[in-house]
């Protein structure tokens, strides 16, 4: 490999770009890895001791690599000129207006970056799609670059499969690394350069190569399948509550079938995060565009069950208490999952809004996500880091994120500090139901008849 390809650039300093590049810098010390972003505040945060996102283990890797072979900068123009492998890790949200609003992927940020690459490039480049994009986006990228630059560009697809909360382990020990390319001389050569980077720490049998379109669609398909499992088990939880069956026992029984497996079969208030809803919506829109209405309807059902599960949870709260107007409700957990500060599409957001519409007063406790939540709700709710302070004089406690700290709380102490009758609504099935009933709580847990 030439010396030029020892330099790697990542455009986009978010949840995908920084962990991915930090791991490459950590595992490949011979490479210089630079992450650029137009948001100077975000770049300054990455260069500080207070990182802009919470991800277990990420801070340690950044401490070992930052300003050694991992760098953060706002100088997009010069870094494009200096680097020959460029990872695109920008946001690709769902469109909120125009054709396809609410479903289609908004590619405006991706297009802006591609035009910058075309404008500032002074040599041929390898462009790596890391952002989640609709299938055939690589062709769209190539068309723009062909019109923007005199140089040749090779496009690769390299979707990420890490999960927030476990991203560092997912990157260090991935189930697979997927690289899509054209089966041309330049495509194969570029693919081999990327394989060389990953093979520094990943067994070659876990590095899968496909054509570009298969790689792009694989990311959407993977997230759709995972979300579908969650909606499937949640649909059964509703039936359990009507029949007296226990969803935990059913999940265990079903998961022992090796054809199914036990992962993503934990019932709760539904999935959240920045990926599942967005990616399924994109998949639905693609199917509709290709006239696959029955396929689109199938995946629409996955989203419908997810929304239904949250509505069902709120309905149970209101019916159990007759009315929650003016009642004080403590929400334990607002991040969409444990070990994350991310509240994007968190089920807790929708549940809190529905409770506010019913006239309830909300106080929230979360180990990491209160700052993110406050940007959405401002002063309309109260925030408490200490869960024991949060529950004081409340009528109800809702468990909405399965943080370990909430599993191990002293619920007898909590009961004493609450208004009576005191209710617990466990949206994650993490508490000892029988013990809480013995303490005096009225308890509702998802999928328990």
N, C-alpha and C positions, 0 to 999 in steps of 0.2 A: 504494500500500500504506500502511496506517495505521502510526502510530508503534508501536502495540502489537506488531505483527508483526515488529518489528526485534529482538525478544528471542527467543532460542532456548534451550531446555533439553534436555539429554540425561540420561536416568537410566541409569546404568551406566558405570563408568569402566574398561572392559576393552579387549580387543584390537580390538573393533569400534567402540565409542563414541568413544574418545579420538582415534584417527587421523581418523575421519569428521568429528568436530566441529572438530578442529584445522585441517583443510583448509577447512571452511566459514569459520572465523574468519579464516584467512589470505587466502582469495579474496574474502571479503565483509566488509571492515573496518567497514562501516556497521552490522553486526549485533553485538549482544552475545551471546556464546555461553557458557553455563554447563553444566558437567558435574557431576552430583551422584552420590554413592554413600554407602551406609551404612557402608562400610569406611573408617574414618578413617585407618588406616595406608596404604591405597592412595592416598587423596586427599592425604595428607601427602607421599607419594612423588612424585605428579604436581606438587606445588608445590615440589619440591626440585630439586637438580641431578643427582640419580641417579634416573632414571625407572624405574618398576617393570617395564617390558617393553623388549626390544631390538627396534627396527624402524629400519632404515637411513633416515636423513633426517627421522625424526619429531622428534628432539631440536631440530633447527634451526628447524622450524616452530613448535614450542612456545616456544622462546626468543623468537621474533619476535612472538608473539601473547599469551603468558601475562601476565595482569594488565593487558593493554591492551584486548582484547575477547574473550579466552578466560579463563575462571575455573573453579576447581575448589573444590567445597564439599561439606559433609555436611548442609547445611540443606535437606533435601528438602522439608519442608512449605512454607517461605516461597518457595522457588524455583518450586514448582508454582503457587503463587498469582500470582507475578510474570510468568510466561511463558505465551504463548498457543500456541506450537508446541512440542510435547514429543515428542522422539525416544525410543523405548524400545529400549535396547541392553543388556538383561540376559541372563544366561546361560539357555539353554534346553537343558539336557543330556538325555541318555537316562535314562528311569526305571530305577532299580535295584531296585525292589521293586513288588509289587502287579500289577494288570492291565497287561499290555503291557511288563513288566519286560524290559530288554535291547533293546527296539525303540522303544516309544512315546516321544514327547517329553514331558519333565517341564515342565509349565507353571506350577508353583507360584510361581516367582520373578516370572514375568510377571503372574500374577494378583495377587500382593501389591502390585506396583507400580500396577496398574490400580486396585485398591481405594484406594490412597493418593491417586491422582489424583482419583478420585471424591470422596474424603473432604475433600481440601484445596482443591479448585478453587472459585474464587469468580467464575468467568466461563466462557463457552464456550471450548473448546480444540480444536486440531487435534492428533490423536494419530497419530504416525508409527511404524509397525512397522519397526524396523531389525533386530531379532533374527530369526533364522531360526525360522519357526513352521510347523506343519502347515496345510494348506489349510483355509480357513473359520475360522481363529482370529479374524479380524476380527469375525465375528458373535458369538463368545464374548466378546470385549472390549466390544462395544457393549451386550450384554445386562447385563454387570456394571455398566457406567457408568450405564445407564438406571435401575438399582436403587439405585445409590450416590449419585447426584447429581441436583439439580434442573436442572442446566445441560445444554445440548446439546453433543455431541461429534461430530466428524467423524473417521473412521478412514481413514488412508492406509497402503498397503503400499509400502515402499521398501527392498527387500532389498539387502544389500551384496554386491559381487562382487570384493572385493579379496582378494589372497593375501598371507599373511605373508611377509615378506622383500622384497616389491615393493609393499607397501600404499600407500606415498606416491605412487609413479608411477601405480598403478592408480586412485587417487583423483584425481590431477591430470589424467590422460589416460585416462579410462575407455572401454572398448569400448562401453558403454551405461549409462545410468541408467534404472532401471525404476520407474515410479510407478503403483500400482494404486489405483483409487478407485471409488466408486459413481457411476453416471451420473445423479446428482441435482444440483440446483442447488448445494447445500452441498458435495457431493463434488467437483464440477468447480471450484468457487471455491477449495477447499482445495488441490486438485491444482495449480491455477495459481499459488498462493502458493509451493508447493514448486518448481515449474518456474522461477519467478523467481529463487529462491535459486541453483539449479544453473546457470542460464543465464548467471550472472556469469562463468563460465569454461569451460562445456561447450557445444559447438555444439548447437543445438536439435534437429538431426536425430538426435543420439545420445540424446535424452531420449524414451524410449518410454512411452506410457501404455496401460494395460490395465484390465480390471476387477479387483476385489480378489482374486478366487480365482486368476486366471491369474498375478498377480504373486506371490502366496504360493507357488504350486506351481512357478513358474519357478526359484526358488532351489534347491529340492530337486532338480529335474530337471537343472539345470546341473551341480551337484556330482556327481550320479549319473552323468551322461554323462562327465565328466572322470575319475572313478574307474574307470568301465568301460573307458576307453581304456588305463589303466595295467594293469588286470587282464588285458585282452586281450593286450597285448604281453608281459606276464609269462608268460601261458600258453604263448605261442609260444617264449619263452626256454627253457622246460623241454624242448620238442621239439628245439630247437637243440642242446642238450647231448647228446641221444641220437643225433642224426643227423650232427653235424659242421658244421651250419650256424652262421652267426655272427649273433647278434641285432642287433648294431650295423649290419651291412650290410643286414639285413632292415628295420630301423626306417627307415634312410635311403631304401631303395627304396620302401617303402610310403608314407612321408611325402611323397615327391615327387608322389604322386597328389593333384592339387588338390582332389579330392573328399574326401580324408582329411586331408591336412596333417600336419606333423611334430610339432606340440606334443603333449605328454603321451604320447609314444611311446618314452620312454627306459626301458629295462628296469632293474629293481633289486630291492630286497628288499620292495617294496610301498609303498603309500601310508600316510600317518599324518596327524597333526594333529587338531584339534578338530572338523572339519566333515565330512569324507567319510564315515567310518563312521557317525557320528551321523545325518547326513542320509539316507543310504541306509537305515539301520535305520528311521527315521521313515517313509520312503517305503514300505518293506516292510510296516510295520504298517498304514499307510493302505490299502494294497491288500488286505491281509487283512481289514480291517474292512469294506471294500466288496465282499468276496467274490471278489476278483480273484486267485485262488490261483496261477494260472500266471504272472501278472505279478510277484507277490511272489517266486515261486521263481526267476525270471530274475534279479532284483536280488540275491537271496540268493546266487546263484552268483558275483557280483562280489566279495562279501565273502569267500566261501569260497576263491576263488583267491588273494586277498590273504593270508589266513592260511596257505594252502598254500605260498606262495612263501617265507614266513619259516621254516616248518617244514622245507622242502626245503633251505634254506640251512644250517640247523643240522645236519640229517642229513648233509649233505656234509662239514661240519667234523668231525663225530664219526667218520664212516666213513673219511675221509682220514687221520685220526690214530690210528685204532683205538680210542683212549680219550682223553678230555680230563680225566679225573679228576686233580686236583692240578696240572694244567698252568696256567701263567700266560698269560692272554689279554689282549691290549691292544685295546680298542675305540676306534677313532678316529671320533668323531662320535656324539652321542646325540640332538641336535635332529632333529625329524622332517624338516627340510629346511634347506638352507643359508640364511644371513642371518636366522636366527631363534634365539631362546633357548627355544622352546616344545618340550616333550617329550611333550605330550599325544598319546596313541595312537601315539607314535613306534614304528616297527618295531624300533628298537634296544632298547626296553624289553622287548618279548617275547623277543627273541633273548638278551638278557642273562639273563633269568629262566630260560630253557631251559638255557643254559650253566651257570648256578649249580646247577640240578637235576642236571646231569651231574658236578658236583664241581669245576668250574673256578674259578680265582681270577681276578677281573676287575679291570683298571685301565682307566679311561676318560679320554680327553682330548677336549675340545671348547672352541672359542674363546668360546662364550657360554652354554652350557646346563648347566654343571656344578652351579650352584646349584639349578636346577630339578630336576636328576637326583638330587641328594643328598637332597631332600625325600622321594623315593620309596624310595631304597635305603639311606639312612643310612650306617653304617660297614661295611655288608656288602661294599662295593666300595671301591677306592682311586681317588682323583681326582688328575689331574695336568694343569695348564694347558699345560705344555711337552710336546709329543708325543715329543720325543727322550728325555725322562725317563720317559715312560709306557712306552715299548717296551723299556726295558732289562731283560734277562734273561727276556723273554717268549718263549714258544714260537710263538705265533700273533699276527698282526695282522689285525683285521677293520676294513674301511672301511665305515662305515654311514651317514655323511652326506657329501655331496659339497662340503665346504668347499674353497675354492681352496688354502688352506694345506696341505691333505693331498695335493692334486694335485702340489704343487711340493716335497715333502719330498726330502731326500737319502736315498734308499732304500739306497744302499751303506753309508752311515753307520749306518742303522737295522739293516741285516743284521749288521754287525760287533758290535752291542751285544746281539743276541738269542741265545737258546739254539738249538742246531742239532739236527735240521733245522729251519729257519725257514720258516713258512708265512705267506702273505698270502691272505686271502679278501676279494676286492673286491666288496662288495655294491652298488656304484654305477657300476662300469665306468669308473673315472676314472684308473687308473694305466696306465703303459706296460708291458704284460704281458711282452713280449719282453725289455725291458731288465731287468725284475725277475728273470726267469728266468736271464739271463746273470749277474746278480749272485750268484745261488745260491738264490733263493727257490723253494719249491714254491708255485705260484700257481693259485688258482681264481677265475674271473670269471664272473658270471652270463651264461648264454646263449652261452657260447663252447664249441664242441664239442671 
